[in-house]
Amino acid sequence: MRPNVVLIARDRKVAANLLQRLLHYFHPHSDTDLNSYVIGDKTILQDVGVKEMKDVEALPPPSETKDQIPAHIVGCF
């Protein structure tokens, strides 16, 4: 069973940012057909730089996680 998400945003830029975060945190399996993962206007995938599954795997982490050090690493120094 696949999760379902309805994405509503005030503009396309915000929608692309939300989609990028969703794909980063809940990326589909590597054998998933992206055409079945996004229904409707698939050009939003191109807005975040995704044309095929390898692009999803290469997405940079969202800006809110880039500078954070995981809690389990902090005590190691």
mmCIF file of the N, C-alpha and C atoms, coordinates in Angstrom:
data_MODEL
# 
_entry.id   MODEL 
# 
loop_
_atom_site.group_PDB 
_atom_site.id 
_atom_site.type_symbol 
_atom_site.label_atom_id 
_atom_site.label_alt_id 
_atom_site.label_comp_id 
_atom_site.label_asym_id 
_atom_site.label_entity_id 
_atom_site.label_seq_id 
_atom_site.pdbx_PDB_ins_code 
_atom_site.Cartn_x 
_atom_site.Cartn_y 
_atom_site.Cartn_z 
_atom_site.occupancy 
_atom_site.B_iso_or_equiv 
_atom_site.pdbx_formal_charge 
_atom_site.auth_seq_id 
_atom_site.auth_comp_id 
_atom_site.auth_asym_id 
_atom_site.auth_atom_id 
_atom_site.pdbx_PDB_model_num 
ATOM 1   N N  . MET A 1 1  ? 0.845  -1.180 0.000   1.00 0.00 ? 1  MET A N  1 
ATOM 2   C CA . MET A 1 1  ? 0.000  0.000  0.000   1.00 0.00 ? 1  MET A CA 1 
ATOM 3   C C  . MET A 1 1  ? 0.890  1.243  0.000   1.00 0.00 ? 1  MET A C  1 
ATOM 4   N N  . ARG A 1 2  ? 0.610  2.169  -0.868  1.00 0.00 ? 2  ARG A N  1 
ATOM 5   C CA . ARG A 1 2  ? 1.390  3.407  -0.984  1.00 0.00 ? 2  ARG A CA 1 
ATOM 6   C C  . ARG A 1 2  ? 0.730  4.537  -0.207  1.00 0.00 ? 2  ARG A C  1 
ATOM 7   N N  . PRO A 1 3  ? 1.558  5.405  0.366   1.00 0.00 ? 3  PRO A N  1 
ATOM 8   C CA . PRO A 1 3  ? 0.954  6.586  1.013   1.00 0.00 ? 3  PRO A CA 1 
ATOM 9   C C  . PRO A 1 3  ? 0.400  7.530  -0.043  1.00 0.00 ? 3  PRO A C  1 
ATOM 10  N N  . ASN A 1 4  ? -0.594 8.268  0.322   1.00 0.00 ? 4  ASN A N  1 
ATOM 11  C CA . ASN A 1 4  ? -1.190 9.253  -0.581  1.00 0.00 ? 4  ASN A CA 1 
ATOM 12  C C  . ASN A 1 4  ? -0.960 10.642 -0.024  1.00 0.00 ? 4  ASN A C  1 
ATOM 13  N N  . VAL A 1 5  ? -0.634 11.557 -0.910  1.00 0.00 ? 5  VAL A N  1 
ATOM 14  C CA . VAL A 1 5  ? -0.395 12.937 -0.511  1.00 0.00 ? 5  VAL A CA 1 
ATOM 15  C C  . VAL A 1 5  ? -1.069 13.850 -1.512  1.00 0.00 ? 5  VAL A C  1 
ATOM 16  N N  . VAL A 1 6  ? -1.732 14.871 -1.014  1.00 0.00 ? 6  VAL A N  1 
ATOM 17  C CA . VAL A 1 6  ? -2.259 15.929 -1.858  1.00 0.00 ? 6  VAL A CA 1 
ATOM 18  C C  . VAL A 1 6  ? -1.450 17.164 -1.515  1.00 0.00 ? 6  VAL A C  1 
ATOM 19  N N  . LEU A 1 7  ? -0.827 17.742 -2.513  1.00 0.00 ? 7  LEU A N  1 
ATOM 20  C CA . LEU A 1 7  ? 0.045  18.883 -2.301  1.00 0.00 ? 7  LEU A CA 1 
ATOM 21  C C  . LEU A 1 7  ? -0.678 20.158 -2.722  1.00 0.00 ? 7  LEU A C  1 
ATOM 22  N N  . ILE A 1 8  ? -0.854 21.058 -1.765  1.00 0.00 ? 8  ILE A N  1 
ATOM 23  C CA . ILE A 1 8  ? -1.486 22.347 -2.036  1.00 0.00 ? 8  ILE A CA 1 
ATOM 24  C C  . ILE A 1 8  ? -0.521 23.425 -1.558  1.00 0.00 ? 8  ILE A C  1 
ATOM 25  N N  . ALA A 1 9  ? -0.192 24.349 -2.454  1.00 0.00 ? 9  ALA A N  1 
ATOM 26  C CA . ALA A 1 9  ? 0.749  25.409 -2.107  1.00 0.00 ? 9  ALA A CA 1 
ATOM 27  C C  . ALA A 1 9  ? 0.299  26.711 -2.735  1.00 0.00 ? 9  ALA A C  1 
ATOM 28  N N  . ARG A 1 10 ? 0.798  27.811 -2.200  1.00 0.00 ? 10 ARG A N  1 
ATOM 29  C CA . ARG A 1 10 ? 0.361  29.127 -2.686  1.00 0.00 ? 10 ARG A CA 1 
ATOM 30  C C  . ARG A 1 10 ? 0.896  29.454 -4.079  1.00 0.00 ? 10 ARG A C  1 
ATOM 31  N N  . ASP A 1 11 ? 2.040  28.837 -4.453  1.00 0.00 ? 11 ASP A N  1 
ATOM 32  C CA . ASP A 1 11 ? 2.568  29.043 -5.805  1.00 0.00 ? 11 ASP A CA 1 
ATOM 33  C C  . ASP A 1 11 ? 3.449  27.859 -6.189  1.00 0.00 ? 11 ASP A C  1 
ATOM 34  N N  . ARG A 1 12 ? 3.894  27.863 -7.407  1.00 0.00 ? 12 ARG A N  1 
ATOM 35  C CA . ARG A 1 12 ? 4.652  26.731 -7.944  1.00 0.00 ? 12 ARG A CA 1 
ATOM 36  C C  . ARG A 1 12 ? 6.010  26.572 -7.258  1.00 0.00 ? 12 ARG A C  1 
ATOM 37  N N  . LYS A 1 13 ? 6.658  27.669 -6.893  1.00 0.00 ? 13 LYS A N  1 
ATOM 38  C CA . LYS A 1 13 ? 7.952  27.606 -6.226  1.00 0.00 ? 13 LYS A CA 1 
ATOM 39  C C  . LYS A 1 13 ? 7.833  26.901 -4.876  1.00 0.00 ? 13 LYS A C  1 
ATOM 40  N N  . VAL A 1 14 ? 6.822  27.256 -4.117  1.00 0.00 ? 14 VAL A N  1 
ATOM 41  C CA . VAL A 1 14 ? 6.585  26.619 -2.818  1.00 0.00 ? 14 VAL A CA 1 
ATOM 42  C C  . VAL A 1 14 ? 6.223  25.149 -3.022  1.00 0.00 ? 14 VAL A C  1 
ATOM 43  N N  . ALA A 1 15 ? 5.416  24.858 -4.028  1.00 0.00 ? 15 ALA A N  1 
ATOM 44  C CA . ALA A 1 15 ? 5.041  23.474 -4.319  1.00 0.00 ? 15 ALA A CA 1 
ATOM 45  C C  . ALA A 1 15 ? 6.266  22.642 -4.672  1.00 0.00 ? 15 ALA A C  1 
ATOM 46  N N  . ALA A 1 16 ? 7.167  23.192 -5.472  1.00 0.00 ? 16 ALA A N  1 
ATOM 47  C CA . ALA A 1 16 ? 8.383  22.479 -5.848  1.00 0.00 ? 16 ALA A CA 1 
ATOM 48  C C  . ALA A 1 16 ? 9.256  22.222 -4.626  1.00 0.00 ? 16 ALA A C  1 
ATOM 49  N N  . ASN A 1 17 ? 9.347  23.208 -3.738  1.00 0.00 ? 17 ASN A N  1 
ATOM 50  C CA . ASN A 1 17 ? 10.135 23.052 -2.524  1.00 0.00 ? 17 ASN A CA 1 
ATOM 51  C C  . ASN A 1 17 ? 9.545  21.952 -1.638  1.00 0.00 ? 17 ASN A C  1 
ATOM 52  N N  . LEU A 1 18 ? 8.233  21.932 -1.490  1.00 0.00 ? 18 LEU A N  1 
ATOM 53  C CA . LEU A 1 18 ? 7.579  20.894 -0.691  1.00 0.00 ? 18 LEU A CA 1 
ATOM 54  C C  . LEU A 1 18 ? 7.771  19.520 -1.313  1.00 0.00 ? 18 LEU A C  1 
ATOM 55  N N  . LEU A 1 19 ? 7.650  19.435 -2.629  1.00 0.00 ? 19 LEU A N  1 
ATOM 56  C CA . LEU A 1 19 ? 7.835  18.159 -3.313  1.00 0.00 ? 19 LEU A CA 1 
ATOM 57  C C  . LEU A 1 19 ? 9.269  17.660 -3.136  1.00 0.00 ? 19 LEU A C  1 
ATOM 58  N N  . GLN A 1 20 ? 10.225 18.551 -3.229  1.00 0.00 ? 20 GLN A N  1 
ATOM 59  C CA . GLN A 1 20 ? 11.624 18.163 -3.035  1.00 0.00 ? 20 GLN A CA 1 
ATOM 60  C C  . GLN A 1 20 ? 11.825 17.588 -1.634  1.00 0.00 ? 20 GLN A C  1 
ATOM 61  N N  . ARG A 1 21 ? 11.232 18.215 -0.640  1.00 0.00 ? 21 ARG A N  1 
ATOM 62  C CA . ARG A 1 21 ? 11.342 17.703 0.733   1.00 0.00 ? 21 ARG A CA 1 
ATOM 63  C C  . ARG A 1 21 ? 10.668 16.337 0.871   1.00 0.00 ? 21 ARG A C  1 
ATOM 64  N N  . LEU A 1 22 ? 9.486  16.202 0.292   1.00 0.00 ? 22 LEU A N  1 
ATOM 65  C CA . LEU A 1 22 ? 8.799  14.910 0.358   1.00 0.00 ? 22 LEU A CA 1 
ATOM 66  C C  . LEU A 1 22 ? 9.625  13.810 -0.294  1.00 0.00 ? 22 LEU A C  1 
ATOM 67  N N  . LEU A 1 23 ? 10.188 14.100 -1.460  1.00 0.00 ? 23 LEU A N  1 
ATOM 68  C CA . LEU A 1 23 ? 10.997 13.104 -2.154  1.00 0.00 ? 23 LEU A CA 1 
ATOM 69  C C  . LEU A 1 23 ? 12.274 12.786 -1.378  1.00 0.00 ? 23 LEU A C  1 
ATOM 70  N N  . HIS A 1 24 ? 12.820 13.763 -0.674  1.00 0.00 ? 24 HIS A N  1 
ATOM 71  C CA . HIS A 1 24 ? 14.029 13.519 0.118   1.00 0.00 ? 24 HIS A CA 1 
ATOM 72  C C  . HIS A 1 24 ? 13.715 12.622 1.320   1.00 0.00 ? 24 HIS A C  1 
ATOM 73  N N  . TYR A 1 25 ? 12.685 12.950 2.062   1.00 0.00 ? 25 TYR A N  1 
ATOM 74  C CA . TYR A 1 25 ? 12.360 12.201 3.271   1.00 0.00 ? 25 TYR A CA 1 
ATOM 75  C C  . TYR A 1 25 ? 11.622 10.894 3.007   1.00 0.00 ? 25 TYR A C  1 
ATOM 76  N N  . PHE A 1 26 ? 10.811 10.856 1.961   1.00 0.00 ? 26 PHE A N  1 
ATOM 77  C CA . PHE A 1 26 ? 9.995  9.676  1.649   1.00 0.00 ? 26 PHE A CA 1 
ATOM 78  C C  . PHE A 1 26 ? 10.222 9.252  0.204   1.00 0.00 ? 26 PHE A C  1 
ATOM 79  N N  . HIS A 1 27 ? 11.482 9.086  -0.169  1.00 0.00 ? 27 HIS A N  1 
ATOM 80  C CA . HIS A 1 27 ? 11.765 8.778  -1.567  1.00 0.00 ? 27 HIS A CA 1 
ATOM 81  C C  . HIS A 1 27 ? 11.226 7.394  -1.935  1.00 0.00 ? 27 HIS A C  1 
ATOM 82  N N  . PRO A 1 28 ? 10.752 7.286  -3.167  1.00 0.00 ? 28 PRO A N  1 
ATOM 83  C CA . PRO A 1 28 ? 10.216 6.004  -3.630  1.00 0.00 ? 28 PRO A CA 1 
ATOM 84  C C  . PRO A 1 28 ? 11.346 4.987  -3.823  1.00 0.00 ? 28 PRO A C  1 
ATOM 85  N N  . HIS A 1 29 ? 10.978 3.721  -3.865  1.00 0.00 ? 29 HIS A N  1 
ATOM 86  C CA . HIS A 1 29 ? 11.949 2.662  -4.135  1.00 0.00 ? 29 HIS A CA 1 
ATOM 87  C C  . HIS A 1 29 ? 12.586 2.885  -5.504  1.00 0.00 ? 29 HIS A C  1 
ATOM 88  N N  . SER A 1 30 ? 13.783 2.395  -5.672  1.00 0.00 ? 30 SER A N  1 
ATOM 89  C CA . SER A 1 30 ? 14.529 2.630  -6.908  1.00 0.00 ? 30 SER A CA 1 
ATOM 90  C C  . SER A 1 30 ? 13.863 2.033  -8.139  1.00 0.00 ? 30 SER A C  1 
ATOM 91  N N  . ASP A 1 31 ? 12.977 1.065  -7.966  1.00 0.00 ? 31 ASP A N  1 
ATOM 92  C CA . ASP A 1 31 ? 12.297 0.471  -9.116  1.00 0.00 ? 31 ASP A CA 1 
ATOM 93  C C  . ASP A 1 31 ? 10.929 1.105  -9.396  1.00 0.00 ? 31 ASP A C  1 
ATOM 94  N N  . THR A 1 32 ? 10.614 2.188  -8.712  1.00 0.00 ? 32 THR A N  1 
ATOM 95  C CA . THR A 1 32 ? 9.326  2.866  -8.876  1.00 0.00 ? 32 THR A CA 1 
ATOM 96  C C  . THR A 1 32 ? 9.309  3.684  -10.162 1.00 0.00 ? 32 THR A C  1 
ATOM 97  N N  . ASP A 1 33 ? 8.218  3.579  -10.881 1.00 0.00 ? 33 ASP A N  1 
ATOM 98  C CA . ASP A 1 33 ? 8.009  4.408  -12.070 1.00 0.00 ? 33 ASP A CA 1 
ATOM 99  C C  . ASP A 1 33 ? 7.497  5.766  -11.593 1.00 0.00 ? 33 ASP A C  1 
ATOM 100 N N  . LEU A 1 34 ? 8.270  6.808  -11.843 1.00 0.00 ? 34 LEU A N  1 
ATOM 101 C CA . LEU A 1 34 ? 7.881  8.140  -11.369 1.00 0.00 ? 34 LEU A CA 1 
ATOM 102 C C  . LEU A 1 34 ? 6.545  8.593  -11.947 1.00 0.00 ? 34 LEU A C  1 
ATOM 103 N N  . ASN A 1 35 ? 6.176  8.095  -13.118 1.00 0.00 ? 35 ASN A N  1 
ATOM 104 C CA . ASN A 1 35 ? 4.884  8.460  -13.705 1.00 0.00 ? 35 ASN A CA 1 
ATOM 105 C C  . ASN A 1 35 ? 3.725  7.957  -12.857 1.00 0.00 ? 35 ASN A C  1 
ATOM 106 N N  . SER A 1 36 ? 3.942  6.910  -12.084 1.00 0.00 ? 36 SER A N  1 
ATOM 107 C CA . SER A 1 36 ? 2.876  6.431  -11.200 1.00 0.00 ? 36 SER A CA 1 
ATOM 108 C C  . SER A 1 36 ? 2.974  7.081  -9.821  1.00 0.00 ? 36 SER A C  1 
ATOM 109 N N  . TYR A 1 37 ? 4.091  7.716  -9.538  1.00 0.00 ? 37 TYR A N  1 
ATOM 110 C CA . TYR A 1 37 ? 4.296  8.344  -8.234  1.00 0.00 ? 37 TYR A CA 1 
ATOM 111 C C  . TYR A 1 37 ? 3.685  9.730  -8.163  1.00 0.00 ? 37 TYR A C  1 
ATOM 112 N N  . VAL A 1 38 ? 3.708  10.448 -9.269  1.00 0.00 ? 38 VAL A N  1 
ATOM 113 C CA . VAL A 1 38 ? 3.116  11.786 -9.344  1.00 0.00 ? 38 VAL A CA 1 
ATOM 114 C C  . VAL A 1 38 ? 2.007  11.746 -10.377 1.00 0.00 ? 38 VAL A C  1 
ATOM 115 N N  . ILE A 1 39 ? 0.821  12.100 -9.956  1.00 0.00 ? 39 ILE A N  1 
ATOM 116 C CA . ILE A 1 39 ? -0.339 12.119 -10.846 1.00 0.00 ? 39 ILE A CA 1 
ATOM 117 C C  . ILE A 1 39 ? -0.688 13.575 -11.129 1.00 0.00 ? 39 ILE A C  1 
ATOM 118 N N  . GLY A 1 40 ? -1.002 13.867 -12.355 1.00 0.00 ? 40 GLY A N  1 
ATOM 119 C CA . GLY A 1 40 ? -1.328 15.243 -12.721 1.00 0.00 ? 40 GLY A CA 1 
ATOM 120 C C  . GLY A 1 40 ? -0.168 15.882 -13.452 1.00 0.00 ? 40 GLY A C  1 
ATOM 121 N N  . ASP A 1 41 ? 0.119  17.121 -13.122 1.00 0.00 ? 41 ASP A N  1 
ATOM 122 C CA . ASP A 1 41 ? 1.159  17.891 -13.789 1.00 0.00 ? 41 ASP A CA 1 
ATOM 123 C C  . ASP A 1 41 ? 2.542  17.416 -13.338 1.00 0.00 ? 41 ASP A C  1 
ATOM 124 N N  . LYS A 1 42 ? 3.171  16.607 -14.157 1.00 0.00 ? 42 LYS A N  1 
ATOM 125 C CA . LYS A 1 42 ? 4.467  16.038 -13.820 1.00 0.00 ? 42 LYS A CA 1 
ATOM 126 C C  . LYS A 1 42 ? 5.626  17.007 -14.065 1.00 0.00 ? 42 LYS A C  1 
ATOM 127 N N  . THR A 1 43 ? 5.358  18.146 -14.666 1.00 0.00 ? 43 THR A N  1 
ATOM 128 C CA . THR A 1 43 ? 6.435  19.105 -14.913 1.00 0.00 ? 43 THR A CA 1 
ATOM 129 C C  . THR A 1 43 ? 6.978  19.675 -13.604 1.00 0.00 ? 43 THR A C  1 
ATOM 130 N N  . ILE A 1 44 ? 6.236  19.535 -12.523 1.00 0.00 ? 44 ILE A N  1 
ATOM 131 C CA . ILE A 1 44 ? 6.717  19.991 -11.217 1.00 0.00 ? 44 ILE A CA 1 
ATOM 132 C C  . ILE A 1 44 ? 7.965  19.198 -10.824 1.00 0.00 ? 44 ILE A C  1 
ATOM 133 N N  . LEU A 1 45 ? 8.072  17.951 -11.283 1.00 0.00 ? 45 LEU A N  1 
ATOM 134 C CA . LEU A 1 45 ? 9.279  17.158 -11.015 1.00 0.00 ? 45 LEU A CA 1 
ATOM 135 C C  . LEU A 1 45 ? 10.496 17.810 -11.663 1.00 0.00 ? 45 LEU A C  1 
ATOM 136 N N  . GLN A 1 46 ? 10.303 18.324 -12.870 1.00 0.00 ? 46 GLN A N  1 
ATOM 137 C CA . GLN A 1 46 ? 11.404 18.980 -13.563 1.00 0.00 ? 46 GLN A CA 1 
ATOM 138 C C  . GLN A 1 46 ? 11.827 20.258 -12.835 1.00 0.00 ? 46 GLN A C  1 
ATOM 139 N N  . ASP A 1 47 ? 10.880 20.899 -12.168 1.00 0.00 ? 47 ASP A N  1 
ATOM 140 C CA . ASP A 1 47 ? 11.199 22.110 -11.404 1.00 0.00 ? 47 ASP A CA 1 
ATOM 141 C C  . ASP A 1 47 ? 12.188 21.834 -10.269 1.00 0.00 ? 47 ASP A C  1 
ATOM 142 N N  . VAL A 1 48 ? 12.167 20.612 -9.734  1.00 0.00 ? 48 VAL A N  1 
ATOM 143 C CA . VAL A 1 48 ? 13.103 20.246 -8.665  1.00 0.00 ? 48 VAL A CA 1 
ATOM 144 C C  . VAL A 1 48 ? 14.291 19.454 -9.210  1.00 0.00 ? 48 VAL A C  1 
ATOM 145 N N  . GLY A 1 49 ? 14.377 19.315 -10.534 1.00 0.00 ? 49 GLY A N  1 
ATOM 146 C CA . GLY A 1 49 ? 15.516 18.655 -11.156 1.00 0.00 ? 49 GLY A CA 1 
ATOM 147 C C  . GLY A 1 49 ? 15.411 17.152 -11.249 1.00 0.00 ? 49 GLY A C  1 
ATOM 148 N N  . VAL A 1 50 ? 14.178 16.628 -11.227 1.00 0.00 ? 50 VAL A N  1 
ATOM 149 C CA . VAL A 1 50 ? 13.983 15.182 -11.278 1.00 0.00 ? 50 VAL A CA 1 
ATOM 150 C C  . VAL A 1 50 ? 13.390 14.777 -12.615 1.00 0.00 ? 50 VAL A C  1 
ATOM 151 N N  . LYS A 1 51 ? 14.126 13.934 -13.324 1.00 0.00 ? 51 LYS A N  1 
ATOM 152 C CA . LYS A 1 51 ? 13.628 13.374 -14.584 1.00 0.00 ? 51 LYS A CA 1 
ATOM 153 C C  . LYS A 1 51 ? 13.524 11.865 -14.504 1.00 0.00 ? 51 LYS A C  1 
ATOM 154 N N  . GLU A 1 52 ? 14.325 11.262 -13.629 1.00 0.00 ? 52 GLU A N  1 
ATOM 155 C CA . GLU A 1 52 ? 14.287 9.810  -13.435 1.00 0.00 ? 52 GLU A CA 1 
ATOM 156 C C  . GLU A 1 52 ? 14.705 9.501  -12.000 1.00 0.00 ? 52 GLU A C  1 
ATOM 157 N N  . MET A 1 53 ? 14.599 8.224  -11.606 1.00 0.00 ? 53 MET A N  1 
ATOM 158 C CA . MET A 1 53 ? 14.830 7.847  -10.214 1.00 0.00 ? 53 MET A CA 1 
ATOM 159 C C  . MET A 1 53 ? 16.215 8.228  -9.709  1.00 0.00 ? 53 MET A C  1 
ATOM 160 N N  . LYS A 1 54 ? 17.242 8.144  -10.541 1.00 0.00 ? 54 LYS A N  1 
ATOM 161 C CA . LYS A 1 54 ? 18.589 8.493  -10.064 1.00 0.00 ? 54 LYS A CA 1 
ATOM 162 C C  . LYS A 1 54 ? 18.655 9.950  -9.618  1.00 0.00 ? 54 LYS A C  1 
ATOM 163 N N  . ASP A 1 55 ? 17.792 10.801 -10.202 1.00 0.00 ? 55 ASP A N  1 
ATOM 164 C CA . ASP A 1 55 ? 17.737 12.210 -9.801  1.00 0.00 ? 55 ASP A CA 1 
ATOM 165 C C  . ASP A 1 55 ? 17.151 12.360 -8.395  1.00 0.00 ? 55 ASP A C  1 
ATOM 166 N N  . VAL A 1 56 ? 16.185 11.508 -8.055  1.00 0.00 ? 56 VAL A N  1 
ATOM 167 C CA . VAL A 1 56 ? 15.594 11.547 -6.708  1.00 0.00 ? 56 VAL A CA 1 
ATOM 168 C C  . VAL A 1 56 ? 16.661 11.197 -5.686  1.00 0.00 ? 56 VAL A C  1 
ATOM 169 N N  . GLU A 1 57 ? 17.444 10.162 -5.985  1.00 0.00 ? 57 GLU A N  1 
ATOM 170 C CA . GLU A 1 57 ? 18.485 9.728  -5.060  1.00 0.00 ? 57 GLU A CA 1 
ATOM 171 C C  . GLU A 1 57 ? 19.587 10.775 -4.901  1.00 0.00 ? 57 GLU A C  1 
ATOM 172 N N  . ALA A 1 58 ? 19.749 11.645 -5.888  1.00 0.00 ? 58 ALA A N  1 
ATOM 173 C CA . ALA A 1 58 ? 20.793 12.666 -5.848  1.00 0.00 ? 58 ALA A CA 1 
ATOM 174 C C  . ALA A 1 58 ? 20.302 14.005 -5.305  1.00 0.00 ? 58 ALA A C  1 
ATOM 175 N N  . LEU A 1 59 ? 19.045 14.101 -4.912  1.00 0.00 ? 59 LEU A N  1 
ATOM 176 C CA . LEU A 1 59 ? 18.526 15.363 -4.390  1.00 0.00 ? 59 LEU A CA 1 
ATOM 177 C C  . LEU A 1 59 ? 19.316 15.811 -3.164  1.00 0.00 ? 59 LEU A C  1 
ATOM 178 N N  . PRO A 1 60 ? 19.642 17.095 -3.090  1.00 0.00 ? 60 PRO A N  1 
ATOM 179 C CA . PRO A 1 60 ? 20.329 17.584 -1.889  1.00 0.00 ? 60 PRO A CA 1 
ATOM 180 C C  . PRO A 1 60 ? 19.367 17.597 -0.711  1.00 0.00 ? 60 PRO A C  1 
ATOM 181 N N  . PRO A 1 61 ? 19.897 17.511 0.506   1.00 0.00 ? 61 PRO A N  1 
ATOM 182 C CA . PRO A 1 61 ? 19.006 17.571 1.662   1.00 0.00 ? 61 PRO A CA 1 
ATOM 183 C C  . PRO A 1 61 ? 18.358 18.948 1.767   1.00 0.00 ? 61 PRO A C  1 
ATOM 184 N N  . PRO A 1 62 ? 17.171 19.012 2.355   1.00 0.00 ? 62 PRO A N  1 
ATOM 185 C CA . PRO A 1 62 ? 16.515 20.307 2.548   1.00 0.00 ? 62 PRO A CA 1 
ATOM 186 C C  . PRO A 1 62 ? 17.394 21.241 3.377   1.00 0.00 ? 62 PRO A C  1 
ATOM 187 N N  . SER A 1 63 ? 17.224 22.533 3.157   1.00 0.00 ? 63 SER A N  1 
ATOM 188 C CA . SER A 1 63 ? 18.083 23.529 3.808   1.00 0.00 ? 63 SER A CA 1 
ATOM 189 C C  . SER A 1 63 ? 18.047 23.444 5.329   1.00 0.00 ? 63 SER A C  1 
ATOM 190 N N  . GLU A 1 64 ? 16.944 23.025 5.914   1.00 0.00 ? 64 GLU A N  1 
ATOM 191 C CA . GLU A 1 64 ? 16.863 22.981 7.375   1.00 0.00 ? 64 GLU A CA 1 
ATOM 192 C C  . GLU A 1 64 ? 17.687 21.847 7.970   1.00 0.00 ? 64 GLU A C  1 
ATOM 193 N N  . THR A 1 65 ? 18.163 20.912 7.154   1.00 0.00 ? 65 THR A N  1 
ATOM 194 C CA . THR A 1 65 ? 18.962 19.804 7.684   1.00 0.00 ? 65 THR A CA 1 
ATOM 195 C C  . THR A 1 65 ? 20.425 19.871 7.286   1.00 0.00 ? 65 THR A C  1 
ATOM 196 N N  . LYS A 1 66 ? 20.805 20.783 6.424   1.00 0.00 ? 66 LYS A N  1 
ATOM 197 C CA . LYS A 1 66 ? 22.173 20.835 5.915   1.00 0.00 ? 66 LYS A CA 1 
ATOM 198 C C  . LYS A 1 66 ? 23.207 21.061 7.009   1.00 0.00 ? 66 LYS A C  1 
ATOM 199 N N  . ASP A 1 67 ? 22.948 21.957 7.944   1.00 0.00 ? 67 ASP A N  1 
ATOM 200 C CA . ASP A 1 67 ? 23.936 22.332 8.944   1.00 0.00 ? 67 ASP A CA 1 
ATOM 201 C C  . ASP A 1 67 ? 23.751 21.633 10.278  1.00 0.00 ? 67 ASP A C  1 
ATOM 202 N N  . GLN A 1 68 ? 22.810 20.732 10.362  1.00 0.00 ? 68 GLN A N  1 
ATOM 203 C CA . GLN A 1 68 ? 22.557 20.065 11.626  1.00 0.00 ? 68 GLN A CA 1 
ATOM 204 C C  . GLN A 1 68 ? 23.410 18.811 11.735  1.00 0.00 ? 68 GLN A C  1 
ATOM 205 N N  . ILE A 1 69 ? 23.958 18.596 12.910  1.00 0.00 ? 69 ILE A N  1 
ATOM 206 C CA . ILE A 1 69 ? 24.716 17.378 13.180  1.00 0.00 ? 69 ILE A CA 1 
ATOM 207 C C  . ILE A 1 69 ? 23.790 16.442 13.936  1.00 0.00 ? 69 ILE A C  1 
ATOM 208 N N  . PRO A 1 70 ? 23.661 15.199 13.475  1.00 0.00 ? 70 PRO A N  1 
ATOM 209 C CA . PRO A 1 70 ? 22.787 14.248 14.164  1.00 0.00 ? 70 PRO A CA 1 
ATOM 210 C C  . PRO A 1 70 ? 23.169 14.109 15.635  1.00 0.00 ? 70 PRO A C  1 
ATOM 211 N N  . ALA A 1 71 ? 22.175 13.965 16.497  1.00 0.00 ? 71 ALA A N  1 
ATOM 212 C CA . ALA A 1 71 ? 22.381 13.913 17.940  1.00 0.00 ? 71 ALA A CA 1 
ATOM 213 C C  . ALA A 1 71 ? 23.324 12.783 18.347  1.00 0.00 ? 71 ALA A C  1 
ATOM 214 N N  . HIS A 1 72 ? 23.294 11.658 17.638  1.00 0.00 ? 72 HIS A N  1 
ATOM 215 C CA . HIS A 1 72 ? 24.136 10.526 18.019  1.00 0.00 ? 72 HIS A CA 1 
ATOM 216 C C  . HIS A 1 72 ? 25.609 10.766 17.711  1.00 0.00 ? 72 HIS A C  1 
ATOM 217 N N  . ILE A 1 73 ? 25.929 11.791 16.919  1.00 0.00 ? 73 ILE A N  1 
ATOM 218 C CA . ILE A 1 73 ? 27.311 12.090 16.583  1.00 0.00 ? 73 ILE A CA 1 
ATOM 219 C C  . ILE A 1 73 ? 27.897 13.142 17.523  1.00 0.00 ? 73 ILE A C  1 
ATOM 220 N N  . VAL A 1 74 ? 27.049 13.996 18.087  1.00 0.00 ? 74 VAL A N  1 
ATOM 221 C CA . VAL A 1 74 ? 27.521 15.121 18.909  1.00 0.00 ? 74 VAL A CA 1 
ATOM 222 C C  . VAL A 1 74 ? 28.403 14.649 20.050  1.00 0.00 ? 74 VAL A C  1 
ATOM 223 N N  . GLY A 1 75 ? 28.047 13.564 20.740  1.00 0.00 ? 75 GLY A N  1 
ATOM 224 C CA . GLY A 1 75 ? 28.811 13.087 21.881  1.00 0.00 ? 75 GLY A CA 1 
ATOM 225 C C  . GLY A 1 75 ? 30.075 12.337 21.523  1.00 0.00 ? 75 GLY A C  1 
ATOM 226 N N  . CYS A 1 76 ? 30.347 12.150 20.242  1.00 0.00 ? 76 CYS A N  1 
ATOM 227 C CA . CYS A 1 76 ? 31.505 11.364 19.819  1.00 0.00 ? 76 CYS A CA 1 
ATOM 228 C C  . CYS A 1 76 ? 32.795 12.162 19.809  1.00 0.00 ? 76 CYS A C  1 
ATOM 229 N N  . PHE A 1 77 ? 32.758 13.461 19.969  1.00 0.00 ? 77 PHE A N  1 
ATOM 230 C CA . PHE A 1 77 ? 33.977 14.279 19.824  1.00 0.00 ? 77 PHE A CA 1 
ATOM 231 C C  . PHE A 1 77 ? 34.615 14.550 21.139  1.00 0.00 ? 77 PHE A C  1 
# 
